[in-house]
């Protein structure tokens, strides 16, 4: 099928989505006409009201088919004066691809790159283009690999398939937006109905009556039904245009290999999934480490730290590059499996360009540190920017972990509250264990059906892992509260806690003797016949009150 026929098919399918809403409205109007003509007036009026209620989400759905005003992801727009080398590279690549260069470059905080165009007349008339380029991508790619990525993205706009691309992407975006609209409306209606029933139950309970079980099965059913209808059409649309979308990806890959080199293009495809996963890990484990304590890394380090982590974990990342996805992320993914794309590129003849542009892509930036700081200001919300900046990553780790331990809320904490009706503390727990109430307390833990039914030793074996982890955490929190713990920050591995015993009492392997002794003492406290004496002996003494420290007169 030629480009013209494929574009015509995409246009018909897109028009069919509009037509679907019109037909549903027409069916409702026809039903109302028949009812008004033949049904009793009272019945016809009620059914007409129901039809109007059904028509409202349909009309809203039709309005959702309009392309909304452009909403850029948060980012840092850069001019040619800001980043001359980056702009020169992008323009050079656009010339080699044979298409217009973007009129706007926006740096973003994701491991991604994309070129978008505000086309008009269903994508048939060109419009201004934007390049969204992720700083984390630049930190992890070589210059040659980045050139391959940019050549691929620009390659989507080379030749007549640009029009097909615009039509297909428009249809995909509208389908997804409309379905999300229906699902969001259904969720809102369900939430309102749940809140209404909860208020009603609260009033009944205030009067001494039992509240009814909350049932929201029927709430939002019209929106859900419409979402299912449009989802069915969306699957047809996506499956029909899937071959075209994947053909475009292969063509863009070939364009990238021609311009940036076979090896650079193949290695970039291997690297991108690794960088996406690595950046997600970095955000969870490093960049947002201090969020609960309202802390931020030093200025510029929210993104700057990612490059340091990549450098420190090269061996770990090398293993991931060989584990390419062999299946699409979903049956409707417009991108072919990465493994297949890499295989096709590596089958191309060698082009002798393996040694080109091995420098880091991030060096294209005029001033890396300044850009990292400016990007933070552009993408971090106003609320988060009010968080305190720490002096370095070590301070961030120390303060964050101390705050987490101070706010510890393990299953054992919650069980203690239920059992004692008082604040859960380690001394209170140890006293309760000494009084022989440990296993009665354990019945208040979250338990599986098997654990609930178990007795004696079997029950103790079920709950002992949860008890051990929770008690160990409580002991560590006690050391932290007494300033007897130090955290070791590392880009290569998770943070490690170091307890601070008396000088000279460390083992040859570097593990604190006190740490090992705590593990043994916790086991003793949770034995079939508990003994808290070893654990009490290890705990740091509580600070003495001012009255206790006064010198005798």
Buried (B, 14 or more C-beta within 10 A) or exposed (E): EEBEEBBBBBBEBBEBBEEBBEEBBEEBEEBBEEBEEEBEEEEBEEBBEBBEEBBEBBEBBBEBBEBEEEEEEEBBEBEEEBBEEBBEBBBBBBEBBEBBBBEBBBBBBBBBBBBBBBBEEBBEEBBEBBBBBBBBBBBBBBBBBBBBBBBBBBBBBBBEBBBBBBBBBBBBEBBEBBBEBBBEBBBEBBEEBBEEBEEEBEEEEEEEEEBEEEEBEEBBEBBBBBBEBBBEBBEEBBEBBBEBBBBBBBBBBBBBBBBBBBBBBBBBBBBBBBBBEBBEEBBEEBBBBBEEBBBBBBEBBBBBBBBBBBEBBEEEBEEBEEEBEEEBEEEBBBBBBBBBBBEBBBEBEEEEBEEBBEEBBBEBBBEBEEBBBBBBEBBBEEEBEEBEBBEEBBBBBBBBBBBBBEEBEBBBBBBBBEBBEEEBBBEBBBEBBBEEBBBEBBBBBEBEEEBEEBEEEEBBEBBBEBBBBBBBBBBBBBBBBBEBBBBEBEBEEEBEBBBBBEEEEBEEEEEBBBBEBBEEBBBBBBEEEBBBEBBBEBBBEEEEEEEEEEEEE
